[in-house]
Amino acid sequence: MMWSSFHRSSFVHFLILKNMKIFRYVMGALIVVSLFSQQAFAAFLDVTASNPYQDSINYLQSTGVVNGYNNEGVYYGPEDEITRAAFTKIVLMSKYSEAEIEACDTSSHTFNDVNDADWFAKYVCKAKELGLVNGYADGSFKPNNNINFVEAAKIVVVNFDGEKTSDPWYKSYVETLANDKAIPVEIVSFDTLINRGQMAEIIVRLLQNDTSKASLSYAILSGESTIDVDFDDDVLSELDEIFDDLELDMDDDDFNDLEGLL
């Protein structure tokens, strides 16, 4: 069949319109996906670059371990203390799937203050099943109590490295974290109530096997030793620039003296 110039131009016009429609569908889908991704993984409004745990918090958010709270999850509360129930949930979520946690039989692994209807029941159940928690002598778990450092140390160490024994009971857990360089220097004692930022830092250091950051030891936390700060060349260079700005004249011996004082 011979096509006239009219037919040819109409067919071309049809193809253009059809392809434009497909193009609009594709672009629309890409925009929706982009907006969803931005909403799902947008940085928490209260976790800024000045927060020492920003990278760890953002990592846990990007992997779906934490979602934040208040106003549709746009706030994380890095300085907020964290309950035993919430801490247990987040530690488990960093290693196990929801399906694995859901499979726990709450009738066999529970405490007298944890009911099946509680949002944290399945997490406490799994934690008890795995030996992460044992509860108190009265059979309770005290899920709404804020967790202290040694309690957190046991849960996270057993989760990633297995059960330990020592006297006192928490020594081996603290020493394990110390060996893994996973005790943030802001933790000042065994009974420090840790916050959500510190929790994220401890978990991510273990997940990423990151031993490059400053960490405390059992001896320091128990008062048996003092902090030994080892400055690397980058830190010394930054200090040198600061002292230059302050018009302080310090040579290498002065820097060595400063290291000794700290």
N, C-alpha and C positions, 0 to 999 in steps of 0.2 A: 504494500500500500504506500502510495506517495503522500508524504505529509507536506502540507502547506506551511509557509512560514508562520502562519497563525497557530497551527497545531503545535509546531515545534516550540514556539514561544510559550504557549499555554502549558505544555508538558514541563518545560524548564521551570516555569513559575510554580507549578504544582510540586515539583521536587524540592524547590527552595522552601516553600511553605511547610512541607512535610518535615524536611530536615530541621528547619527552625523550631518546629514544635518539639521534635525529639531533643534538640539542643536545649530548649527551655526546660524540659523535664529533667534532663541530666544535670543542668546547672542548679535547678531547684533542689534536686536530691543532694547535690554536693553542699549546697548552702545549709540544708537541714542537718546533715552530718557534721559539718563544721561547727554550727551553733551548738549542737548537742555535745560535741567534744569539748568545746570551750566551757559549757555550763558544767559538764561532769568533772572537768579537771581544772577549773579556774582556781587560782590561788586563794587561800583563805584570806579574808580581809584583815584579820588581826595577826597574820604571820608575815612580817615584813623582813627586808634584808638585814635589819638590825638584830633580828632574833638569831641567836647562835645555833638554834636547832631547825632553821628554816628548811634546809635541804632534806633533813630526815623526815620532817613533817610532810613536805611535799611528796617525798618518795612513797610514804605510806598512803597518802591520798591517791596518788597516781596508780597504785596497785590495788586500790579498793579496800585496803585494810581499815582506814578511817574515813569518815564522811563529814565530820564536823557536826555542829548542832546550832540551834537558834536561827531563825530567819532562813529556813530552807538550806541549812548546812553551810552558810557562807562564813561562819565563825568557827574557829577550832578551840580557842581557850588555852593557849600554850602555857599560861601561868597557873591554870586551874589545877588543884589537886584532883586525884583520880581515885574512884572507889575500887574496892577489891573485885567487884563484879565486872566493872568496865575494863579494868586492867586485864583480867583473865580473858575476857572476850577478845581484846585486841591482840594479845599474845597468841592465842589459838588461831585467830584469823590470819596471822602472818605465816602460818605453816600449814593449816588444814583447810579443806574446802567446807562449805556450808553443809554439803551432803554428808561428809564424814562426821561433822559435829552433830547433825540432826539424827544420826544413827544411834546415838548414845541412849541407853535405856534409863530414863530418869527415875524409874521406880527402884532401880538397883544402886544408883550412884547419886545420892542426894543428901541434904542436910535438913535439920529440923526447922530451919528458917528460910528454906528455899522451896517454893511451891511450883508445881508444874506450869501454872499460868504466868509466872514471872518471866519477863523478857530474857533474863539472863540464865534461866534454868538449864537450857541445853548446853550452854558454855560451861557452867559450873559442873554439870554432869560429866562432860568430856574431860574437864580438868581433873576431876576426882578419879575418873577411870584411868587416866594416864599417870596419876600420881603427882600431878602438879600441885595439888592442894590436899590437905588432910583435915582442915577445919580445927575447931577448938575442942577442948576436953568435954564441954557440955553438948557436943554434937552439932554445934552451929557453925555457920560459915561467915556470918556478919558481912553480907554482900555490900551493904551501904556504908561501911566504914572506909575511910580513906586509907590507902595502902602505904606502908612505909618501905624504906629501901630494902631491908633484908627480906621482907615478905616478897617484894617484887623480884629480888635476886633469885630466890628459890624457884618461883614460878617460871621465870624466863630461862634459867639455866636447865631445869629439868626438861623444859619444852625443847630446847635445842641440843642439850648435851647429856641428858640422862640424870638419874638420881645420884646424889653425893652424900657422904656421911662425914661428920666431924663433931668436935666439941669445942665451942658451942655449935649448935645445929646449923647456924647460918654461915660459919666460917668458910666452909668449902665452896659455898655458892658465891660468896663475895670474892674469894680468891680466884675462882674460875673467871668471873667477870673482869677481875683485875688483870689476869693473864691475857685475856682477849682485848685489853685496852677499852673496856666498855663501861667504865664508871665516870660519868661526867664530873668535872671538877667542882660544879656547883653543889653537889651532894656533900653535906658537911658532917654527917653522922649516920650511924646505923639506923637510927629511928627517924631520919628525915622523911617527911611525907613528900613523896616525889610528885612532880607535876606532869602534865600531859606532854610538855616539850621534852623533858628528861626521859620520859617513857619512850617517846619516838626515837630519841637519840640512842638509847641502849639497844632497842630492837634492831634498828637499821645497822648499827655497827656490827652486830652479830650476823645479820643477814648478808651483809656485804664483806664480811671478814676485814673490816677496816680497822687496822691497828695503828693508823698514822696520827691519831688525835691524842691530846693530853688526857690522862686517866689517873684515877686515884688507886690506892692499894689498901689491902686489909690493915696493914700496919699503920698507915696514915689515918684511916678512919677510927682505928682503935686507940690512937694517940701514942702508939709505940714508935712512930717515926715522923719525920717532917717531910714536907714536899720538896722534892729535888727537881728544879726546873732546868731543862736542857734546851738552851736557845739554839736554833739552827741559823744558818747564814742569812736567810731571808728575814727572820725576826730581828737579828742583830742589825741588818741594814736598815730596817724600818726604824729601830730605836735610834740609830745614828742620825737619820734624817730628822727625827723628832728633836733630838738634842741640838742639831744644827739650827733648827727653827727657833729653839729656845736660847740659842747662842751659848750653849754649854760646850766646853772643850773636854772631850773624853777620849782617851786612847784605849788600846786593846786591854791594858791592865785594868783600867776602870770598868770596862765591860765585864771582865772576868770577876771582879769584885762584886759587881751588880748581880751576876749569876749566883755567886755564893750567898748573897743576902737573901735572894728569893728561893 
